[in-house]
Amino acid sequence: MYTIEMAYARMRELQDLANRSRAHQPTAASQRAEKKHAKKR
């Protein structure tokens, strides 16, 4: 069974990877992206 917890954990993994790959960009862009994700959930 695929639970909300599993989906959330996977989302966090992907977010961590995305954050590392764009670490050279300004943090304002990261914060805007995280707010978008928060609204979707």
N, C-alpha and C positions, 0 to 999 in steps of 0.2 A: 504493500500500500504506500502511495506517495502522499506524504503529509505536508501541511503548511510549514512545519518546522524544517523538513528536508528542503523544500523549495526556498525557504528563507536562508538556510545555510548555503545553498548553492549560489543564491544571489549575492551573498556576502563574499564568497570566493571570487566570483566574477568581478565584483566591485573592487576587491583588493588588487586583482590583476590589472584592472583598468587604471586604478590609481597609480600603480607602479609604472605602467607604460606611459603615463602622461605626467610623470613627476616633474618634468622640466617646464611644464606650463604653469602659469599663474594659478594660485589657489582659488581665486574668485571663480574661475571656470569650473573647478571641481565642486565647489559649494553649490553652484547653480544646478549642476547635474544631479547632485545628491538630493536637492529639494524636489526636482522632477520625479525621481524614483520614489521619494516618500509619498508624494501625492498619489501615485499609481497604486500603491499598496493600500 
